[in-house]
């Protein structure tokens, strides 16, 4: 099956610990994105990557880090510097990134992170 | 970045058409309107997008006004499985083509 996978679906961590969320896609997409969603709110962009070995900060990058060593993978690390890490995290990918405003983003199922 | 305004909630009878409005009065000429929906605790699902002309696919129709300041998503025959939060989004052309999500419209399809 083609698509975007995120693991795990639910994640619990103690305050002060770093945690890495996985995002993998087998759609051969160039661009990948991380969004955060808080209860009753829309999504906000954390980081995005248009090509391997390159990524850019989104609107709320503080306290997060990413890497893009492989085209199919874009892991997100939530560091202890993130003040309110409990949220629903969504990964997305698209085939061309900024080169196409009609370039549709497809989303994974999400990871719900709870920091205790 | 252009913002969108949607009613917070709507009801629709099963089998009837659901018409979801969206205002985007500050949209720029090269910005597209996208619609996604999200069922609780799942990732958003792409529905349709458009620039100026009306668009139709197997899921829905998108009607964009001539001045592009508003649009309407039409689900022609709503089913219970269409119950979800529907997001009207203006797609910017910078920052990786990010999607700017508002709070969306919670559509409840009732038997």
Contacts between the chains, C-beta under 8 A, distances in Angstrom:
chain1	res1	chain2	res2	distance
A	4	B	43	7.8
A	31	B	96	6.2
A	31	B	97	7.5
A	33	B	96	6.7
A	33	B	98	7.2
A	35	B	99	7.9
A	35	B	101	7.9
A	40	B	103	7.1
A	41	B	101	8.0
A	41	B	103	6.6
A	42	B	87	6.4
A	42	B	100	7.9
A	42	B	101	2.8
A	42	B	102	5.3
A	42	B	103	5.7
A	42	B	104	6.4
A	43	B	44	7.2
A	43	B	99	6.9
A	43	B	101	4.3
A	44	B	101	7.4
A	45	B	95	7.1
A	45	B	96	7.9
A	45	B	98	4.6
A	45	B	99	7.6
A	48	B	95	7.1
A	48	B	96	3.8
A	48	B	98	6.7
A	49	B	96	7.9
A	50	B	96	5.8
A	56	B	95	7.2
A	56	B	96	6.4
A	58	B	95	6.8
A	58	B	96	7.9
A	58	B	98	6.5
A	59	B	98	7.9
A	88	B	41	7.4
A	90	B	43	5.4
A	90	B	44	7.2
A	92	B	43	7.8
A	94	B	97	7.0
A	97	B	96	5.3
A	97	B	97	6.0
A	98	B	93	6.6
A	98	B	94	6.7
A	98	B	95	7.8
A	98	B	96	5.6
A	98	B	97	5.0
A	100	B	97	7.3
A	101	B	30	6.7
A	101	B	31	7.1
A	101	B	32	5.1
A	101	B	91	5.4
A	101	B	93	5.1
A	101	B	97	6.2
A	102	B	32	6.2
A	102	B	49	6.5
A	102	B	51	7.9
A	103	B	97	6.0
A	104	B	34	7.9
A	104	B	46	5.3
A	104	B	49	7.0
A	105	B	46	7.2
A	105	B	97	7.6
A	105	B	99	6.2
A	106	B	46	6.4
A	107	B	36	8.0
A	107	B	43	3.5
A	107	B	44	4.9
A	107	B	45	7.3
A	107	B	46	8.0
A	108	B	43	5.3
A	109	B	42	6.1
A	109	B	43	5.1
A	110	B	41	7.2
A	110	B	42	6.8
A	110	B	43	5.1
A	112	B	41	7.2
